[in-house]
Amino acid sequence: MAVLPIRIFGDPVLRQQARGVSRVGGVHRRLAANMTETMRVAPGVGLAGPQVGVLERIFTWEVDGEHGTVINPVIVARSEAVIEDEEGCLSLPGLAYPVERAAEVKIEGLDELGRPVALEGEGLLARVFQHEIDHLDGVLFVDRLPEPLRREAMGRLTDLSLGLASPGPGVPAEETL
């Protein structure tokens, strides 16, 4: 397994929509293993293809000792109940803001072997699923912030990308998606 470089804010790949995987093969199994290793080393709880420069609809996750890979994920159900909680991102190091997400979601897709998979998540796992699927659509968590917070976050990201500020303390792994 290899640790892959994580793309950070400013890289245009993070704003592009990933394409669906038409045929799952050995390359996807290797990619899933490498993404899982990268996510663990970072450390984080989720990692999407675009975050490692791969514009395919694939993400890995690990929450509470459970882990997996989902290819071509689709949210098929989401609760009306929402939870606002701090969210960070491996591609936006040092940044954390409260983001409102559905409290529970059900997703469907394929695993790294190409088998159909249906997963239900609540709390942190639901947040991870939503965050990673956003990445596959070119959406960053800062895009989901209320306008005043979004402006603040974008200003901080701009300063970071220009080297005008340091990331500061890291976001705990349980909040870094």
Secondary structure by P-SEA (a helix, b strand, c coil): cbbbbbbccccccccbbbbbbccccaaaaaaaaaaaaaaaaaccccccccccccccccccccccccccccccccccccccbbbbbbbbbcccccbbbbbbccccbbbbbbcccccbbbbbbcaaaaaaaaaaaaaaacccccccccaaaaaaaaaaaaaaaaccccccccccccccc
